[in-house]
């Protein structure tokens, strides 16, 4: 398990981050997973034993159960708090009131204390806004996030699922006022869904943001267990909840390209999909989730897969994004300037 510097910060995290969306199983979240405390303890222990030091959750997962189960797992396993990096998120609806959702100052200052209580921690290493709030000015959000950092309740802040322009605006505001800024991007990124390479990746490279891909197997679609005709394992997450959105034709072209590569390496298709992400220099830590210890072990083993230049060239070609404006214009203009300096 390799360790990586977390963006421009001095924080060090494992190249794999354990996602805990499967912990709990309350309401809608049963589709994702229904792991109780004992199962969650085993998953966390398996990840830690493999060298993972980074764990991600969110207040909205199973209406707070995921945070509570993770906090109890940390306690049950006797984990050294200084040796693990804990991330959580806020934004999703946590109650019926109009202020129990979003990223207003009221929501943030309330949500952080509730998350700390559920996690049984005195601070959170990475606190992330879990989406886009169309009602709250980004200035209000950044000021409130800065306050929880200055209060010692949070070490760093990050974002999930925002457009690049919104992040640039937020961080420019934070920089002008000496506030804590977004240090990381938790974003949907897979070999079959490379959309972030258009805007988010260039922003992250320019501003030294850590990139944390979520759903790296596209909700299980890239496990290699689904066929182009739509058939797949009964009761699987993707069979019940067709999310995240993905271009199915391109995804199955990618799967078919991964199959011989997986066979040549003697590993699963899922490992190849994860290994491709781990080979991307702009990726800091890939978030994996697992319903069983066997799934966890297979996903963790992706860190051992060394793709050849030929493997990468094949996968890059089949998964390439269609060219779009202004990208093709930028390429043309960059070519006009090449060789001048």
C-alpha positions in Angstrom: 0.0 0.0 0.0 1.6 3.2 -1.2 1.2 6.4 0.8 0.6 9.8 -0.9 0.8 13.4 -0.1 -2.7 14.9 0.2 -2.7 17.6 -2.4 -0.7 20.6 -1.3 -1.1 19.8 2.4 1.4 17.9 4.6 -1.2 15.2 5.3 -0.3 11.6 4.1 -3.0 9.2 3.1 -3.1 5.7 1.6 -3.7 5.3 -2.1 -6.9 3.4 -1.2 -9.6 5.0 1.0 -12.2 2.8 2.6 -15.7 4.0 1.8 -18.4 3.2 4.4 -21.6 3.8 2.5 -22.5 0.2 3.1 -22.5 0.6 6.9 -26.0 0.7 8.3 -28.7 0.1 5.7 -31.4 2.5 6.8 -34.2 3.3 4.3 -33.0 3.8 0.7 -29.4 2.9 1.8 -30.4 -0.8 2.0 -29.8 -0.9 -1.8 -26.1 -0.1 -1.2 -25.5 -2.3 1.9 -26.8 -3.4 5.2 -23.7 -4.0 7.3 -24.1 -4.1 11.0 -21.5 -3.3 13.6 -19.8 -6.7 13.5 -19.5 -6.8 9.8 -18.3 -3.2 9.7 -15.7 -3.9 12.4 -14.3 -6.8 10.2 -14.2 -4.6 7.1 -12.4 -1.8 8.9 -9.9 -4.2 10.4 -9.3 -5.8 7.0 -8.6 -2.5 5.4 -6.3 -1.3 8.3 -4.4 -4.6 8.3 -3.8 -4.1 4.6 -2.2 -0.7 5.2 -5.2 1.6 4.6 -5.1 4.7 6.9 -7.9 6.7 5.2 -11.6 6.2 5.8 -14.5 8.1 4.3 -18.2 8.4 5.4 -21.0 11.0 5.4 -23.7 12.2 7.7 -26.4 11.3 5.2 -25.3 7.7 4.8 -28.1 5.7 6.4 -29.2 8.8 8.2 -26.2 9.0 10.4 -25.8 5.2 11.0 -22.7 5.0 8.9 -20.9 7.6 11.0 -22.0 6.0 14.2 -21.0 2.5 13.2 -17.6 3.8 12.0 -17.0 5.6 15.2 -17.8 2.5 17.2 -15.6 0.4 15.0 -12.7 2.7 15.7 -13.4 2.3 19.4 -14.0 -1.5 19.2 -10.7 -2.1 17.3 -8.7 0.2 19.6 -7.3 2.2 16.6 -4.8 4.9 17.3 -6.5 8.1 16.3 -3.3 9.7 15.2 -2.7 6.9 12.7 -6.0 7.1 10.8 -7.4 9.8 8.7 -11.2 10.2 9.0 -13.3 12.0 6.4 -17.0 12.8 6.5 -19.4 15.0 4.6 -22.4 17.3 5.0 -25.1 18.6 2.8 -27.8 15.9 2.5 -31.1 16.2 4.3 -30.8 15.0 7.9 -34.3 16.0 9.2 -37.6 17.5 8.1 -36.7 21.1 8.9 -35.8 23.6 6.2 -32.4 24.2 7.8 -31.5 20.5 8.1 -30.0 20.3 4.7 -27.5 22.3 2.6 -24.4 24.3 3.3 -25.6 27.4 5.2 -23.7 28.6 8.2 -26.6 27.3 10.3 -26.4 23.8 8.7 -22.6 23.5 8.9 -22.3 24.6 12.6 -25.0 22.2 13.5 -23.9 19.3 11.3 -20.3 19.3 12.5 -21.2 18.8 16.1 -23.6 16.0 15.3 -21.0 14.2 13.2 -18.4 14.5 15.9 -20.8 13.0 18.4 -21.8 10.1 16.1 -18.1 9.4 15.3 -17.1 9.7 19.0 -14.2 11.9 17.8 -12.9 15.4 18.9 -12.0 16.3 15.4 -12.5 15.3 11.7 -9.5 15.2 9.4 -11.3 16.1 6.2 -14.7 17.7 6.2 -16.4 17.9 2.7 -19.4 19.6 1.3 -21.4 16.8 -0.3 -22.7 18.5 -3.4 -24.1 21.8 -4.7 -26.3 24.2 -2.7 -28.1 26.6 -5.0 -29.5 28.7 -2.1 -26.4 29.4 0.0 -23.7 31.9 -1.3 -20.4 30.2 -1.6 -18.9 33.0 0.5 -21.1 31.9 3.5 -20.1 28.3 3.1 -16.4 29.1 3.0 -16.6 31.4 6.0 -18.4 28.7 8.1 -16.0 26.0 7.0 -13.1 28.3 8.0 -14.7 28.8 11.4 -14.9 25.0 12.1 -11.3 24.7 11.1 -10.2 27.5 13.4 -12.3 26.0 16.2 -10.1 22.8 15.9 -13.1 20.6 15.0 -11.8 20.1 11.4 -8.3 19.9 10.0 -8.9 20.3 6.2 -11.9 20.9 4.0 -12.8 19.4 0.6 -15.7 19.3 -1.9 -17.7 16.7 -3.7 -19.6 16.9 -7.0 -19.0 20.6 -7.8 -18.2 22.2 -11.2 -14.7 23.5 -11.6 -15.9 27.2 -11.9 -17.6 27.0 -8.5 -14.5 25.6 -6.8 -12.3 28.2 -8.4 -14.6 30.9 -7.1 -14.7 29.4 -3.6 -11.0 29.1 -3.3 -10.3 32.5 -4.7 -12.6 34.0 -2.0 -10.9 31.9 0.7 -7.4 33.0 -0.5 -8.4 36.6 -0.5 -9.4 36.4 3.1 -6.9 33.9 4.4 -9.5 31.3 5.0 -9.2 27.5 4.9 -9.7 26.5 1.3 -10.9 23.4 -0.5 -7.9 21.0 -0.5 -9.6 18.0 -2.2 -12.1 16.9 -4.8 -14.2 13.8 -4.2 -15.6 13.1 -7.6 -17.1 10.4 -9.8 -14.3 9.0 -11.9 -13.8 5.6 -13.5 -12.2 4.3 -16.7 -15.7 4.3 -18.2 -16.5 7.8 -17.0 -13.6 10.2 -17.5 -15.6 13.4 -17.5 -13.6 15.1 -14.8 -10.6 15.2 -17.1 -12.2 18.1 -19.0 -12.3 20.7 -16.2 -11.8 19.2 -12.7 -8.4 17.5 -13.3 -6.8 20.7 -14.9 -8.1 22.7 -11.9 -6.7 20.1 -9.5 -3.4 20.1 -11.1 -3.2 23.9 -11.2 -4.3 24.3 -7.6 -2.7 21.2 -6.1 -6.0 19.6 -5.1 -6.1 15.9 -4.0 -8.4 13.8 -6.2 -10.5 11.1 -4.5 -12.5 9.1 -7.1 -15.8 7.7 -5.8 -17.6 4.7 -7.3 -14.5 3.6 -9.2 -16.4 0.5 -10.5 -19.4 2.6 -11.6 -21.7 1.1 -9.1 -20.5 -2.4 -9.8 -20.9 -2.2 -13.6 -17.2 -2.6 -14.1 -17.0 -5.7 -11.9 -17.1 -7.8 -15.1 -20.2 -9.6 -13.9 -22.6 -7.7 -16.1 -23.3 -8.3 -19.8 -24.1 -5.9 -22.6 -27.6 -7.3 -22.8 -28.3 -6.0 -19.3 -28.1 -9.3 -17.5 -26.1 -9.5 -14.2 -26.1 -10.8 -10.7 -29.5 -10.8 -9.1 -29.8 -8.5 -6.0 -26.6 -6.6 -6.9 -26.5 -2.8 -6.3 -26.3 -1.9 -10.0 -29.3 -4.2 -10.8 -31.4 -2.5 -8.3 -30.1 1.1 -8.6 -28.8 2.1 -12.0 -26.4 4.7 -10.8 -24.1 6.5 -11.3 -24.9 7.5 -14.9 -22.6 6.0 -17.5 -22.4 5.6 -21.3 -23.3 1.9 -21.3 -21.9 1.3 -24.9 -18.6 2.8 -24.0 -18.5 1.0 -20.6 -19.0 -2.4 -22.2 -16.3 -1.6 -24.9 -14.0 -0.8 -21.9 -15.0 -4.1 -20.1 -14.3 -6.1 -23.3 -10.9 -4.5 -23.5 -10.1 -5.2 -19.9 -11.1 -8.8 -20.0 -7.9 -10.1 -21.9 -5.7 -7.8 -19.8 -7.2 -9.2 -16.6 -6.7 -12.7 -17.9 -3.1 -12.0 -18.8 -2.4 -10.7 -15.3 -4.5 -13.5 -13.7 -6.8 -11.0 -11.9 -10.4 -9.9 -11.9 -11.7 -7.3 -14.3 -12.5 -5.1 -11.3 -8.9 -5.1 -10.3 -7.9 -3.8 -13.7 -10.5 -1.0 -13.5 -9.1 0.0 -10.1 -5.5 -0.4 -11.2 -6.1 2.0 -14.2 -7.2 4.7 -11.7 -4.2 4.0 -9.5 -1.9 4.5 -12.5 -3.3 8.0 -13.1 -0.8 10.5 -11.7 -3.5 13.0 -10.8 -5.3 10.6 -8.5 -4.5 10.7 -4.8 -6.7 8.0 -3.2 -9.3 5.7 -4.7 -12.4 5.2 -2.5 -13.6 1.6 -2.4 -16.5 0.0 -0.7 -17.2 -3.7 0.0 -20.1 -5.8 1.2 -17.9 -8.7 2.0 -14.3 -9.4 3.0 -13.7 -11.2 -0.3 -14.7 -8.1 -2.2 -12.5 -6.0 0.0 -9.5 -8.3 -0.5 -10.0 -8.3 -4.3 -10.3 -4.5 -4.4 -7.2 -4.0 -2.2 -5.2 -6.3 -4.4 -5.5 -3.8 -7.2 -2.6 -2.0 -5.6 -0.4 -4.9 -6.7 -1.3 -4.9 -10.4 1.3 -3.3 -12.6 -0.2 -2.4 -15.9 2.2 -2.3 -18.8 2.6 0.6 -21.2 0.8 -1.5 -23.8 -2.1 -2.2 -21.3 -2.4 1.5 -20.5 -2.4 2.5 -24.2 -5.1 0.0 -25.0 -7.3 1.1 -22.1 -6.7 4.8 -22.7 -7.7 4.5 -26.3 -11.0 2.6 -25.7 -12.1 4.8 -22.8 -11.1 8.1 -24.4 -13.6 11.0 -24.1 -15.2 12.4 -27.3 -13.5 15.6 -28.3 -15.6 18.7 -27.2 -15.3 22.4 -27.5 -13.3 24.3 -26.1 -11.0 21.4 -25.6 -10.1 20.9 -29.3 -9.6 24.6 -29.7 -7.3 24.8 -26.7 -5.3 21.9 -28.2 -5.0 23.7 -31.5 -3.9 27.0 -29.9 -1.4 25.2 -27.6 0.1 23.6 -30.7 0.5 27.0 -32.3 2.6 28.2 -29.2 4.7 25.0 -28.8 8.4 25.3 -29.4 8.5 29.1 -28.8 9.9 28.8 -25.2 
